[in-house]
């Protein structure tokens, strides 16, 4: 019975490749993710399709559309590989956390401080692997909905999801400009005056943009948006090039390199929020994830308070 079932669902590697194609949207993306050639990916998918006995997806233009059989196989593949991960975590617990994987998915700005948090933890548990995914807010929400990681780091929690949450530290969004910009020379700047200058904003889907748009809507103001830029670093360099002013997390400046930018004292700013670790309420934490959460709630907070120099 078991051998016949295995013949129908393919090998673990084939299921892993199928998930990579589904998540990446193409054979090319899967090959890059798994460091395999495209012919190898295609060949393994062909073998899996033959084992299943039904087509798994169809090519529609430049996109792949998964069939009902394909979606069912993807769902089962996730369950099978998750079971393997659960077994690995249980064995890691029995070994005293000497091995295993911790998966974190964080919004872009969190990349500045999460490594400072991971450093001491990894030194304590050197055998643990870390899968560290950095994406914009919408992409992290999608990963959360798919249950791909142990923890998800946000500054503004997504609505409509049943989550467990541990607040970690404050996240202030501040107005910035090039150091000798006229606004940096003033002791206080009104919001209306700030809105008259060219404004640089993050892309749609960014948590920083979400916070900024909510802030201006609340204050019935509209910034003079000149450019949409998809990274904090590019915004900082654009500010340095005198292309405009912006609003970014203070952690971008605190943990990044030293830039020749200055915080503008704008009324009603900073925009205040809290960084938090979240996970689905129905998600059982692995032994490694539970140890990491305990670390975050105790030593981790102290480490970050010492590291933050705002």
PALO-169012 format. One line per field, with one value per residue: x, y, z of N, C-alpha, C in turn; residue number from 1; residue in one letter. Coordinates in steps of 0.1 Angstrom, whole numbers, plus 5000, padded with zeros to 4 digits. Atoms other than C-alpha are relative to their C-alpha. Example, Ala and Ser with C-alpha at 12.3 -4.5 7.8 and 13.67 -1.06 7.14 Angstrom:
n.xx: [5009, 4991] $
n.yy: [4988, 4989] $
n.zz: [5000, 5000] $
ca.xx: [5123, 5137] $
ca.yy: [4955, 4989] $
ca.zz: [5078, 5071] $
c.xx: [5009, 4992] $
c.yy: [5012, 5011] $
c.zz: [5000, 5008] $
seq: [1, 2] $
type: [A, S] $
// end
This chain:
n.xx: [5008, 4992, 4992, 5009, 5003, 4988, 4998, 5010, 4997, 4987, 4990, 5000, 4994, 5010, 5010, 4994, 4999, 5013, 5003, 4992, 5007, 5012, 4998, 4993, 5008, 4994, 4989, 4987, 4999, 4997, 4986, 4992, 5002, 4994, 4986, 5000, 5002, 5014, 5003, 5001, 5013, 5011, 4999, 5006, 5015, 5006, 5001, 5011, 5013, 5003, 5003, 5014, 5009, 5009, 4992, 5000, 5002, 5000, 4994, 5009, 4992, 4988, 5003, 5004, 5013, 5001, 5013, 5004, 4991, 4987, 5003, 5001, 4987, 4992, 5005, 4995, 4986, 4997, 5002, 4990, 4987, 5001, 4999, 4985, 4994, 5004, 4992, 4987, 5000, 5001, 4987, 4991, 5002, 4994, 4985, 4996, 4999, 4987, 5002, 5014, 5001, 5009, 5004, 5005, 5004, 5001, 5002, 4987, 4993, 4996, 4987, 4989, 4997, 5001, 4987, 4994, 5007, 4997, 4986, 4997, 5007, 4993, 4988, 5004, 5004, 4993, 5004, 5013, 5000, 5010, 5005, 5003, 5007, 5003, 5010, 5008, 5011, 5010, 4994, 4999, 5014, 5002, 4993, 5007, 5013, 4996, 4994, 4987, 4989, 5003, 5004, 5002, 4997, 5008, 5002, 5014, 5005, 5010, 5014, 5008, 4993, 5000, 4986, 4993, 4991, 4991, 4994, 4986, 4994, 5007, 4996, 5004, 4997, 4997, 4998, 4986, 4996, 4986, 4996, 5001, 5013, 5007, 5009, 4993, 4995, 5011, 5002, 5012, 5006, 5014, 5003, 5003, 4988, 4993, 5007, 4997, 4988, 5001, 5000, 4996, 5008, 4998, 5009, 5013, 4997, 4991, 5005, 4998, 5010, 5013, 5000, 5000, 5013, 5009, 4997, 5004, 5014, 5004, 4998, 5006, 4990, 4995, 4986, 4998, 4992, 4992, 4995, 5002, 4987, 5002, 4990, 4996, 4987, 5002, 5006, 4990, 4991, 5008, 5000, 4987, 4999, 5009, 5012, 5012, 4999, 5007, 5003, 4996, 4998, 4987, 4991, 4992, 4988, 4993, 4993, 4994, 4987, 5002, 5004, 5001, 5014, 5003, 5014, 5008, 5010, 5014, 5011, 5008, 4991, 5000, 5011, 4996, 5006, 4992, 4996, 5005, 4999, 5013, 5002, 5014, 5003, 5001, 4987, 4993, 4986, 4990, 4991, 4991, 5007, 5003, 4987, 4997, 5010, 4996, 4988, 5005, 5008, 4992, 4987, 5001, 5005, 4989, 4989, 5003, 5000, 4986, 4995, 5006, 4994, 5008] $
n.yy: [4988, 4988, 4998, 4995, 4986, 4993, 4999, 4990, 4987, 4996, 4999, 4987, 4990, 4996, 4991, 4988, 4993, 4995, 4988, 4989, 4995, 4993, 4988, 4991, 4997, 5004, 5009, 4992, 4996, 5012, 5004, 4990, 5002, 5013, 5001, 5011, 4996, 5000, 5014, 5009, 4997, 5004, 5015, 5005, 4997, 5009, 5013, 4999, 5000, 5014, 5007, 4996, 5005, 4989, 4988, 4992, 4986, 4997, 4987, 4990, 4988, 5001, 5005, 5014, 5002, 5013, 5007, 5005, 5011, 4993, 4994, 5010, 5005, 4989, 5001, 5012, 4998, 4991, 5007, 5010, 4994, 4994, 5011, 5003, 4989, 5002, 5011, 4995, 4991, 5009, 5006, 4989, 4998, 5011, 4998, 4988, 4989, 4999, 4998, 4996, 4988, 4989, 4992, 4986, 4991, 4987, 4989, 4996, 4992, 5008, 5006, 4992, 5004, 5014, 5007, 4998, 5008, 5013, 5003, 5007, 5012, 5009, 5003, 5009, 5013, 4999, 5010, 4997, 4992, 4990, 4996, 4986, 4994, 4986, 4996, 4989, 5004, 5008, 5013, 5007, 5004, 5012, 5011, 5004, 5007, 5013, 5007, 5004, 4996, 5001, 4987, 4989, 4987, 4988, 4989, 4999, 5014, 5001, 5002, 5012, 5012, 5004, 5001, 4998, 4989, 4995, 4987, 5002, 4987, 4989, 4997, 4986, 4995, 4986, 4992, 4998, 4992, 4998, 4993, 4985, 4997, 4989, 5004, 5005, 4988, 4994, 5007, 5007, 4999, 5004, 5011, 4994, 4995, 5012, 5006, 4992, 5004, 5013, 5011, 5013, 5009, 5014, 5006, 5006, 5013, 4998, 4997, 4985, 4993, 5001, 4991, 4986, 4997, 4999, 4988, 4988, 5001, 4996, 4986, 4993, 4994, 5008, 4997, 4998, 5012, 4998, 5012, 5013, 5007, 5013, 5004, 4989, 4995, 4991, 4988, 4992, 4994, 4990, 4989, 4994, 4993, 4988, 5002, 4998, 5004, 5013, 5005, 5014, 5004, 4995, 5011, 5000, 4991, 5005, 5012, 5000, 4992, 4986, 4993, 4986, 4995, 4995, 5001, 4987, 4999, 4997, 5002, 5013, 5011, 5011, 5010, 5010, 5014, 5010, 5012, 5012, 5013, 5006, 5013, 5004, 5006, 5015, 5005, 5005, 4996, 5010, 4998, 4989, 4988, 4996, 4995, 4987, 4990, 4997, 4991, 4986, 4993, 4997, 4994, 4993, 4986, 4993, 4999, 4989, 4987, 4996, 4998, 4988, 4987, 4990] $
n.zz: [5000, 4999, 5012, 5011, 4997, 5004, 5015, 5005, 4996, 5004, 4990, 4992, 5008, 5010, 4993, 4997, 5013, 5004, 4991, 5005, 5012, 4997, 4993, 5008, 5012, 5012, 4999, 4999, 4986, 4991, 5002, 4993, 4986, 4996, 5006, 5010, 5013, 5004, 5005, 4989, 4994, 5009, 5000, 4988, 5000, 5010, 4993, 4990, 5007, 5005, 4988, 4996, 5011, 5005, 5001, 4987, 5003, 5015, 5003, 5005, 5003, 4993, 4987, 4998, 4993, 4995, 5001, 4987, 4995, 4996, 4987, 4990, 4998, 4993, 4987, 4994, 5000, 4989, 4988, 4999, 4997, 4986, 4991, 4999, 4992, 4986, 4995, 4998, 4988, 4988, 4998, 4995, 4985, 4993, 5001, 4993, 5010, 5007, 5014, 5003, 5008, 4995, 5012, 4997, 5011, 4994, 5010, 5005, 4990, 4989, 5003, 4994, 4987, 4997, 4999, 4987, 4991, 5003, 4997, 4988, 5000, 5008, 4993, 4989, 5007, 5013, 5009, 5005, 5013, 5000, 5013, 4998, 5012, 4999, 5011, 4995, 4990, 5006, 5002, 4987, 4997, 5008, 4994, 4988, 5004, 5004, 4989, 5005, 4990, 4985, 4995, 5010, 4993, 5006, 4991, 4999, 5003, 5009, 4994, 5005, 4997, 4986, 4997, 4987, 5002, 4990, 5003, 4998, 4997, 5007, 5013, 5004, 5014, 4999, 5013, 5002, 5011, 5001, 4988, 5001, 5006, 4992, 4990, 4988, 4993, 4992, 4988, 5001, 5014, 5000, 5009, 5013, 5007, 5004, 5012, 5012, 5006, 5007, 4990, 5005, 4992, 5004, 5010, 4995, 4994, 4989, 4987, 4998, 5008, 4993, 4988, 5005, 5006, 4989, 4993, 5007, 5001, 4986, 4998, 5011, 5008, 5011, 5004, 5014, 5003, 5012, 5004, 4993, 4999, 4994, 4990, 4991, 5004, 5012, 4996, 4993, 5010, 5007, 4991, 5001, 5014, 5000, 5008, 4992, 4986, 4998, 4986, 4999, 4986, 4994, 5000, 5012, 4998, 4989, 5002, 5013, 5000, 4997, 5012, 4998, 4999, 4987, 4997, 5000, 4989, 5005, 4990, 5001, 5002, 5009, 5000, 4990, 5001, 4993, 5007, 4993, 5006, 5000, 5006, 5000, 4988, 5001, 5003, 4989, 5001, 4999, 4989, 5003, 5001, 4986, 4994, 5005, 4994, 4986, 5001, 5005, 4989, 4988, 5004, 5013, 4998, 4993, 5010, 5009, 4993, 5000, 5013, 5006, 4997, 5008] $
ca.xx: [5000, 5027, 5048, 5018, 5010, 5046, 5046, 5016, 5029, 5065, 5097, 5103, 5126, 5099, 5074, 5099, 5105, 5067, 5063, 5091, 5074, 5041, 5055, 5078, 5053, 5077, 5103, 5130, 5122, 5122, 5155, 5170, 5156, 5168, 5201, 5191, 5191, 5158, 5160, 5165, 5134, 5113, 5125, 5115, 5081, 5075, 5083, 5060, 5032, 5036, 5035, 5003, 4987, 4971, 4984, 4995, 4995, 4991, 5010, 4987, 5006, 5036, 5019, 5014, 4978, 4976, 4949, 4928, 4951, 4981, 4965, 4957, 4992, 5007, 4985, 4996, 5032, 5032, 5017, 5042, 5073, 5059, 5056, 5093, 5101, 5081, 5100, 5133, 5123, 5113, 5146, 5164, 5147, 5158, 5194, 5193, 5187, 5219, 5203, 5171, 5158, 5143, 5123, 5117, 5099, 5103, 5092, 5120, 5128, 5132, 5163, 5183, 5179, 5169, 5205, 5216, 5190, 5200, 5238, 5239, 5212, 5231, 5263, 5244, 5230, 5256, 5240, 5207, 5201, 5182, 5160, 5157, 5132, 5130, 5100, 5076, 5045, 5021, 5045, 5051, 5013, 5011, 5037, 5019, 4986, 5005, 5021, 5056, 5076, 5078, 5075, 5065, 5078, 5055, 5053, 5016, 4998, 4976, 4938, 4915, 4940, 4938, 4973, 4995, 5016, 5046, 5055, 5092, 5103, 5091, 5093, 5092, 5089, 5106, 5109, 5143, 5161, 5196, 5216, 5216, 5180, 5160, 5136, 5164, 5174, 5141, 5133, 5098, 5080, 5043, 5028, 5014, 5048, 5064, 5038, 5049, 5082, 5088, 5082, 5098, 5076, 5080, 5062, 5026, 5027, 5053, 5046, 5062, 5040, 5009, 5018, 5025, 4993, 4973, 4990, 4984, 4948, 4943, 4956, 4938, 4970, 4985, 5022, 5036, 5047, 5075, 5089, 5080, 5111, 5112, 5140, 5150, 5186, 5175, 5153, 5182, 5205, 5177, 5174, 5211, 5208, 5183, 5154, 5131, 5123, 5109, 5096, 5114, 5119, 5145, 5160, 5170, 5194, 5203, 5214, 5224, 5256, 5262, 5244, 5245, 5208, 5191, 5157, 5132, 5112, 5077, 5046, 5026, 5057, 5071, 5046, 5047, 5042, 5056, 5076, 5062, 5067, 5035, 5023, 4990, 4971, 4965, 5002, 5021, 5056, 5085, 5110, 5134, 5108, 5097, 5133, 5138, 5105, 5117, 5150, 5132, 5110, 5139, 5175, 5165, 5147, 5177, 5202, 5182, 5177, 5215, 5220, 5195, 5211, 5185] $
ca.yy: [5000, 5025, 5017, 5022, 5055, 5066, 5058, 5081, 5111, 5112, 5118, 5144, 5162, 5163, 5177, 5203, 5213, 5215, 5239, 5260, 5263, 5271, 5297, 5312, 5311, 5297, 5270, 5296, 5310, 5275, 5267, 5299, 5292, 5256, 5262, 5237, 5239, 5246, 5212, 5194, 5211, 5204, 5167, 5162, 5178, 5156, 5125, 5138, 5144, 5108, 5095, 5114, 5105, 5139, 5172, 5195, 5228, 5245, 5273, 5303, 5330, 5337, 5323, 5289, 5279, 5250, 5224, 5209, 5179, 5203, 5223, 5192, 5179, 5213, 5211, 5176, 5184, 5212, 5189, 5161, 5184, 5202, 5168, 5162, 5196, 5188, 5155, 5174, 5199, 5171, 5154, 5187, 5191, 5156, 5166, 5197, 5221, 5212, 5214, 5225, 5255, 5288, 5306, 5344, 5366, 5403, 5435, 5454, 5479, 5452, 5439, 5467, 5453, 5416, 5405, 5422, 5401, 5369, 5372, 5362, 5336, 5319, 5320, 5301, 5275, 5273, 5242, 5259, 5272, 5304, 5311, 5349, 5363, 5400, 5414, 5442, 5441, 5426, 5398, 5390, 5389, 5364, 5342, 5343, 5333, 5303, 5294, 5294, 5307, 5304, 5342, 5373, 5408, 5438, 5473, 5474, 5441, 5430, 5431, 5401, 5375, 5355, 5361, 5356, 5387, 5397, 5434, 5438, 5475, 5509, 5519, 5557, 5570, 5604, 5631, 5634, 5657, 5664, 5679, 5715, 5714, 5746, 5726, 5711, 5747, 5754, 5746, 5735, 5728, 5727, 5697, 5720, 5735, 5700, 5689, 5717, 5700, 5671, 5639, 5605, 5575, 5537, 5514, 5501, 5471, 5486, 5488, 5523, 5535, 5521, 5540, 5572, 5571, 5565, 5593, 5619, 5607, 5612, 5647, 5656, 5664, 5653, 5651, 5663, 5629, 5632, 5597, 5561, 5542, 5505, 5506, 5526, 5528, 5543, 5568, 5579, 5584, 5603, 5625, 5631, 5640, 5667, 5650, 5655, 5648, 5616, 5598, 5566, 5545, 5559, 5524, 5529, 5556, 5540, 5506, 5516, 5534, 5570, 5591, 5629, 5633, 5650, 5645, 5674, 5685, 5683, 5688, 5656, 5635, 5610, 5583, 5559, 5521, 5489, 5462, 5428, 5391, 5374, 5339, 5323, 5312, 5277, 5273, 5251, 5265, 5242, 5236, 5260, 5286, 5285, 5289, 5318, 5335, 5331, 5347, 5376, 5383, 5384, 5389, 5400, 5431, 5441, 5435, 5458, 5485, 5486, 5485, 5513, 5547, 5571] $
ca.zz: [5000, 5010, 4979, 4956, 4973, 4969, 4932, 4928, 4946, 4935, 4955, 4982, 4958, 4931, 4956, 4966, 4930, 4924, 4954, 4941, 4907, 4923, 4947, 4921, 4892, 4867, 4860, 4857, 4892, 4907, 4891, 4905, 4940, 4941, 4922, 4895, 4858, 4840, 4821, 4854, 4869, 4838, 4838, 4874, 4869, 4839, 4860, 4888, 4863, 4849, 4885, 4892, 4859, 4854, 4842, 4871, 4853, 4819, 4803, 4797, 4780, 4802, 4833, 4847, 4857, 4880, 4875, 4902, 4904, 4906, 4934, 4953, 4948, 4960, 4991, 4999, 4991, 5017, 5043, 5036, 5037, 5068, 5085, 5077, 5091, 5123, 5126, 5122, 5149, 5173, 5167, 5172, 5206, 5216, 5205, 5226, 5197, 5179, 5145, 5127, 5108, 5121, 5094, 5097, 5072, 5078, 5061, 5044, 5072, 5097, 5079, 5096, 5131, 5129, 5121, 5154, 5172, 5154, 5160, 5197, 5192, 5164, 5185, 5213, 5188, 5160, 5145, 5137, 5101, 5096, 5066, 5065, 5040, 5034, 5014, 5014, 5037, 5012, 5003, 5040, 5045, 5016, 5032, 5065, 5048, 5033, 5066, 5051, 5082, 5120, 5126, 5106, 5116, 5110, 5124, 5115, 5118, 5090, 5097, 5094, 5105, 5137, 5151, 5182, 5187, 5207, 5206, 5204, 5202, 5190, 5154, 5147, 5112, 5109, 5082, 5066, 5042, 5030, 5059, 5045, 5032, 5042, 5063, 5085, 5095, 5111, 5147, 5138, 5104, 5099, 5081, 5054, 5047, 5046, 5020, 4997, 4990, 4965, 4984, 4979, 4989, 4990, 4966, 4970, 4993, 5016, 5053, 5054, 5026, 5044, 5076, 5057, 5037, 5069, 5086, 5059, 5055, 5093, 5091, 5059, 5041, 5008, 5002, 4969, 4957, 4931, 4930, 4940, 4951, 4960, 4986, 5017, 5005, 4971, 4989, 5011, 4981, 4963, 4993, 4992, 4955, 4965, 4947, 4976, 5013, 5027, 5058, 5068, 5099, 5123, 5123, 5087, 5099, 5132, 5119, 5084, 5074, 5083, 5058, 5054, 5062, 5090, 5107, 5101, 5131, 5116, 5137, 5144, 5136, 5142, 5132, 5161, 5159, 5174, 5158, 5166, 5159, 5149, 5139, 5132, 5163, 5149, 5142, 5166, 5173, 5168, 5196, 5179, 5173, 5210, 5222, 5199, 5211, 5247, 5237, 5219, 5250, 5274, 5263, 5228, 5240, 5262, 5233, 5210, 5236, 5238, 5201, 5192, 5191, 5179] $
c.xx: [5009, 5008, 4992, 4997, 5012, 5002, 4991, 5004, 5014, 5010, 4999, 5006, 4991, 4990, 5006, 5001, 4986, 4996, 5008, 4995, 4987, 5002, 5007, 4993, 5006, 5011, 5013, 5001, 5003, 5014, 5010, 5000, 5007, 5014, 5001, 4998, 4985, 4997, 4998, 4986, 4989, 5000, 4993, 4985, 4993, 4999, 4989, 4986, 4997, 4996, 4986, 4990, 4991, 5009, 4999, 4998, 5000, 5006, 4990, 5007, 5014, 4998, 4997, 4986, 4999, 4986, 4996, 5009, 5013, 4998, 4999, 5014, 5009, 4996, 5006, 5015, 5004, 4998, 5011, 5014, 4999, 5001, 5015, 5007, 4997, 5009, 5014, 5001, 4999, 5013, 5010, 4998, 5006, 5016, 5004, 5002, 5013, 4998, 4985, 5000, 4990, 4997, 4993, 4997, 4997, 4998, 5014, 5008, 5006, 5014, 5012, 5003, 4999, 5014, 5007, 4994, 5005, 5015, 5002, 4992, 5007, 5014, 4997, 4997, 5006, 4995, 4987, 5002, 4989, 4996, 4994, 4995, 4997, 4991, 4992, 4988, 4990, 5006, 5002, 4986, 4997, 5007, 4994, 4987, 5003, 5007, 5014, 5011, 4995, 4995, 5000, 5002, 4993, 5002, 4985, 4994, 4989, 4986, 4994, 5006, 5000, 5015, 5004, 5010, 5008, 5006, 5014, 5007, 4993, 5006, 4995, 5004, 5002, 5002, 5015, 5002, 5015, 5004, 4999, 4987, 4994, 4992, 5008, 5006, 4990, 4997, 4987, 4994, 4986, 4998, 4997, 5012, 5008, 4994, 5002, 5012, 4998, 5002, 5003, 4993, 5004, 4989, 4987, 5003, 5009, 4993, 5002, 4990, 4986, 4999, 4999, 4987, 4989, 5002, 4995, 4984, 4993, 5001, 4995, 5010, 5004, 5014, 5002, 5009, 5007, 5005, 4995, 5012, 4998, 5011, 5003, 5013, 4999, 4993, 5010, 5009, 4993, 4999, 5013, 5003, 4990, 4988, 4987, 5002, 4992, 4997, 5004, 5001, 5013, 5010, 5008, 5013, 5008, 5009, 5007, 5014, 4997, 4997, 5000, 4986, 4997, 4984, 4994, 4990, 4986, 4990, 4993, 5009, 5009, 4987, 5004, 4993, 5009, 5004, 4995, 5003, 4986, 5000, 4985, 4996, 4999, 5013, 5008, 5015, 5009, 5008, 5009, 4993, 4996, 5012, 5003, 4990, 5004, 5012, 4996, 4994, 5008, 5013, 4999, 4996, 5012, 5011, 4996, 4999, 5015, 5005, 4994, 5006, 4993, 5002] $
c.yy: [5013, 5001, 5005, 5014, 5008, 5002, 5010, 5014, 5005, 5000, 5013, 5011, 5006, 5009, 5013, 5009, 5005, 5012, 5012, 5006, 5007, 5013, 5011, 5004, 4996, 4989, 5007, 5005, 4989, 4996, 5009, 4998, 4988, 4997, 4987, 5006, 4999, 4986, 4990, 5002, 4995, 4984, 4994, 5002, 4991, 4986, 5000, 4999, 4986, 4992, 5003, 4995, 5010, 5012, 5009, 5015, 5002, 5014, 5009, 5013, 4998, 4994, 4986, 5000, 4986, 4994, 4996, 4990, 5007, 5007, 4990, 4994, 5010, 5000, 4988, 5001, 5009, 4992, 4989, 5006, 5007, 4989, 4996, 5011, 4998, 4989, 5005, 5008, 4991, 4993, 5010, 5002, 4989, 5001, 5012, 5012, 5002, 5001, 5003, 5013, 5009, 5008, 5013, 5007, 5014, 5010, 5007, 5008, 4992, 4993, 5008, 4995, 4985, 4993, 5003, 4991, 4985, 4996, 4992, 4987, 4989, 4995, 4989, 4986, 5000, 4990, 5003, 5008, 5010, 5003, 5014, 5006, 5014, 5004, 5012, 4994, 4990, 4986, 4992, 4995, 4987, 4987, 4995, 4992, 4985, 4992, 4995, 5001, 4998, 5014, 5010, 5013, 5011, 5011, 5004, 4987, 5000, 4997, 4987, 4987, 4997, 4997, 5000, 5011, 5003, 5013, 5000, 5014, 5010, 5002, 5014, 5003, 5015, 5006, 5002, 5008, 5000, 5010, 5015, 5004, 5012, 4995, 4995, 5012, 5006, 4992, 4992, 5003, 4995, 4989, 5006, 5004, 4988, 4994, 5008, 4995, 4986, 4989, 4987, 4989, 4985, 4995, 4995, 4986, 5001, 5004, 5015, 5008, 4999, 5009, 5015, 5004, 5001, 5013, 5013, 5000, 5005, 5015, 5009, 5008, 4991, 5004, 5002, 4989, 5002, 4986, 4988, 4992, 4987, 4996, 5012, 5006, 5010, 5013, 5009, 5007, 5010, 5012, 5008, 5007, 5011, 4998, 5002, 4996, 4987, 4998, 4985, 4996, 5005, 4989, 4999, 5008, 4994, 4988, 5000, 5007, 5014, 5008, 5015, 5005, 5004, 4999, 5014, 4999, 5005, 4998, 4987, 4988, 4998, 4992, 4989, 4986, 4991, 4989, 4988, 4987, 4994, 4986, 4997, 4992, 4985, 4994, 4996, 5003, 4988, 5002, 5012, 5013, 5005, 5005, 5014, 5011, 5003, 5009, 5014, 5007, 5003, 5007, 5008, 5015, 5008, 5003, 5012, 5013, 5006, 5004, 5013, 5012, 5010, 5014] $
c.zz: [5000, 4987, 4989, 5002, 4996, 4985, 4994, 5003, 4998, 5012, 5008, 4991, 4989, 5006, 5003, 4988, 4996, 5009, 4996, 4988, 5004, 5007, 4991, 4987, 4987, 5002, 5002, 5015, 5009, 4998, 5007, 5015, 5005, 4995, 4991, 4986, 4996, 4994, 5011, 5007, 4991, 5000, 5012, 5001, 4991, 5007, 5011, 4993, 4995, 5012, 5004, 4990, 4995, 4999, 5012, 4997, 4985, 4998, 4993, 4998, 5006, 5014, 5001, 5008, 5004, 4999, 5014, 5006, 5004, 5013, 5011, 5003, 5008, 5015, 5008, 5002, 5012, 5013, 5002, 5004, 5014, 5011, 5002, 5008, 5015, 5006, 5003, 5013, 5013, 5003, 5005, 5015, 5008, 5000, 5008, 4991, 4993, 4985, 4998, 4992, 5007, 4988, 5004, 4987, 5005, 4989, 4998, 5011, 5011, 4998, 5007, 5014, 5003, 5000, 5014, 5011, 4998, 5004, 5013, 5001, 4992, 5007, 5011, 4994, 4986, 4990, 4993, 4987, 5001, 4986, 5002, 4988, 5002, 4988, 5005, 5008, 4993, 4997, 5013, 5004, 4992, 5005, 5013, 4997, 4995, 5011, 4997, 5011, 5014, 5005, 4988, 5008, 4993, 5010, 5001, 4996, 4990, 5007, 4994, 5002, 5015, 5004, 5015, 4997, 5012, 4996, 5005, 5004, 4992, 4986, 4996, 4986, 5001, 4986, 4999, 4987, 5000, 5011, 4999, 4993, 5008, 5012, 5012, 5008, 5009, 5013, 5000, 4986, 5001, 4990, 4986, 4992, 4995, 4987, 4988, 4992, 4993, 5010, 4993, 5008, 4995, 4991, 5007, 5005, 5011, 5012, 5003, 4993, 5007, 5012, 4996, 4994, 5011, 5008, 4993, 4998, 5013, 5002, 4988, 4992, 4988, 4996, 4985, 4995, 4986, 4994, 5009, 4999, 5008, 5010, 5009, 4996, 4988, 5004, 5007, 4990, 4991, 5008, 5000, 4987, 4999, 4991, 5008, 5015, 5001, 5015, 5000, 5015, 5005, 5000, 4987, 5001, 5011, 4998, 4986, 5001, 5004, 4988, 5004, 4999, 5014, 5001, 5001, 5012, 4995, 5010, 4997, 4997, 5012, 5000, 5009, 4998, 5008, 4991, 5008, 4992, 5001, 4993, 5001, 5013, 4999, 4996, 5013, 4999, 5002, 5012, 4998, 5001, 5015, 5008, 4995, 5005, 5014, 5000, 4997, 5012, 5012, 4996, 4987, 5001, 5006, 4990, 4991, 5006, 5001, 4986, 4993, 5005, 4992, 5005] $
seq: [1, 2, 3, 4, 5, 6, 7, 8, 9, 10, 11, 12, 13, 14, 15, 16, 17, 18, 19, 20, 21, 22, 23, 24, 25, 26, 27, 28, 29, 30, 31, 32, 33, 34, 35, 36, 37, 38, 39, 40, 41, 42, 43, 44, 45, 46, 47, 48, 49, 50, 51, 52, 53, 54, 55, 56, 57, 58, 59, 60, 61, 62, 63, 64, 65, 66, 67, 68, 69, 70, 71, 72, 73, 74, 75, 76, 77, 78, 79, 80, 81, 82, 83, 84, 85, 86, 87, 88, 89, 90, 91, 92, 93, 94, 95, 96, 97, 98, 99, 100, 101, 102, 103, 104, 105, 106, 107, 108, 109, 110, 111, 112, 113, 114, 115, 116, 117, 118, 119, 120, 121, 122, 123, 124, 125, 126, 127, 128, 129, 130, 131, 132, 133, 134, 135, 136, 137, 138, 139, 140, 141, 142, 143, 144, 145, 146, 147, 148, 149, 150, 151, 152, 153, 154, 155, 156, 157, 158, 159, 160, 161, 162, 163, 164, 165, 166, 167, 168, 169, 170, 171, 172, 173, 174, 175, 176, 177, 178, 179, 180, 181, 182, 183, 184, 185, 186, 187, 188, 189, 190, 191, 192, 193, 194, 195, 196, 197, 198, 199, 200, 201, 202, 203, 204, 205, 206, 207, 208, 209, 210, 211, 212, 213, 214, 215, 216, 217, 218, 219, 220, 221, 222, 223, 224, 225, 226, 227, 228, 229, 230, 231, 232, 233, 234, 235, 236, 237, 238, 239, 240, 241, 242, 243, 244, 245, 246, 247, 248, 249, 250, 251, 252, 253, 254, 255, 256, 257, 258, 259, 260, 261, 262, 263, 264, 265, 266, 267, 268, 269, 270, 271, 272, 273, 274, 275, 276, 277, 278, 279, 280, 281, 282, 283, 284, 285, 286, 287, 288, 289, 290, 291, 292, 293, 294, 295, 296, 297, 298, 299, 300, 301, 302, 303, 304, 305, 306, 307, 308, 309, 310] $
type: [X, X, X, X, X, X, X, X, X, X, X, X, X, X, X, X, X, X, X, X, X, X, X, X, X, X, X, X, X, X, X, X, X, X, X, X, X, X, X, X, X, X, X, X, X, X, X, X, X, X, X, X, X, X, X, X, X, X, X, X, X, X, X, X, X, X, X, X, X, X, X, X, X, X, X, X, X, X, X, X, X, X, X, X, X, X, X, X, X, X, X, X, X, X, X, X, X, X, X, X, X, X, X, X, X, X, X, X, X, X, X, X, X, X, X, X, X, X, X, X, X, X, X, X, X, X, X, X, X, X, X, X, X, X, X, X, X, X, X, X, X, X, X, X, X, X, X, X, X, X, X, X, X, X, X, X, X, X, X, X, X, X, X, X, X, X, X, X, X, X, X, X, X, X, X, X, X, X, X, X, X, X, X, X, X, X, X, X, X, X, X, X, X, X, X, X, X, X, X, X, X, X, X, X, X, X, X, X, X, X, X, X, X, X, X, X, X, X, X, X, X, X, X, X, X, X, X, X, X, X, X, X, X, X, X, X, X, X, X, X, X, X, X, X, X, X, X, X, X, X, X, X, X, X, X, X, X, X, X, X, X, X, X, X, X, X, X, X, X, X, X, X, X, X, X, X, X, X, X, X, X, X, X, X, X, X, X, X, X, X, X, X, X, X, X, X, X, X, X, X, X, X, X, X, X, X, X, X, X, X] $
// end
